[in-house]
Amino acid sequence: MYILGIESSCDDTAAAVLKDGDTLLSSVLSSQDEIHSRFGGVVPELASRRHLENIHPIVSKALHEANIALDDVNLIATTQGPGLIGSLLVGFSYAKSVSYRTGIPFIGVDHMAGHILSVLLEQQVEFPFVALIVSGGTSSIFRVDGYNEFQHLGRTRDDAAGEAFDKVAKLLNLPYPGGPHVSATAGNGNGSAIRFPRARLEEGSLDFSFSGVKTAVLNHCNQHKQKNQELHIPNICASFQEAVVDILAEKTLKAAELQGIKTLVLGGGVSANNRLRQELKTRCTKAGYNLHVPSPSLCTDNGAMIAFAGYHKFQLLGQMEYDEDVYSRSILG
Ligand code: KG4
């Protein structure tokens, strides 16, 4: 069985071909970083226009690299949400039209399910597990009992972790996308230099809030500028990163403890952050938990995770109706 996976939820157009739910034959991606970098963030209208130009060449390239023709495909899986509506509509409508014309079944997949399951493409992980998914659009903790069984335990109430990294980068005049630049600059700084606040919310809550730490960085910069004091950018980056990593790690381990689960999974673009990987690893080892982290190409948005999640959803539900539509907020759990 050949599964074509298509992803267009934000600013990357991606496609992949998966065979029999376990062998990845191709995975290609076209990034739009050069378009959005001069605006310091994703411009939705520009993103959807570029998806329109890219979608057919990217799908053709994925089929070509997998050495198969469209007629060989048995299932088209595509991201249905969450994400930018205009961007999602390009991949979803493309998949529907190809399915309608060829008769190949199609299925819409939740982007979060893709991130949660991506590690299973390359590692053996036993259910149930607790997953921390952190990206530019989301920060959530899930309990996962099977390929189609997700329970949302915690989510961000304002900014996503990656969004906070990107906004802090912007106010420090670092290039876009900011996460990797803040993280690289933090490597030359001291994470204990400035004590930025950790939002702990109500007792027992597994939700996150990152707008406070972002504002604290802004206030720190403004106060120093008013006093004509020089800013120590590496220390600001390291201390900000420390605050975000601390709260992500604390809540994820708390979730595992409350659920009585000893297997943890990390996913989403921010999981490329070395400090986060290192801190989670240290805390998991100390608590006797197993941590599974996918390789970097599976952490960021990609078509392979959509093909994989789509394959398992199709086993459960079969072909999707053509009147299904995209959505902007995750419907998982
Ligand atoms: O999952 P992803 O590729 O896509 C979207 O959410 O669209 O995640 C991208 C996010 C961006 O906010 C980016 O700044 C962040 O992940 N990111 C990082 C790092 N690498 C990427 N954040 C912190 N440290 C990193 N090393």
Boltz pocket constraint, residues with backbone or C-beta under 6 A from the ligand:
constraints:
  - pocket:
      binder: B
      contacts: [[A, 10], [A, 11], [A, 134], [A, 135], [A, 136], [A, 137], [A, 138], [A, 161], [A, 162], [A, 163], [A, 165], [A, 166], [A, 177], [A, 178], [A, 179], [A, 180], [A, 183], [A, 268], [A, 269], [A, 270], [A, 271], [A, 272], [A, 273], [A, 274], [A, 299], [A, 300], [A, 301]]
      max_distance: 6.0
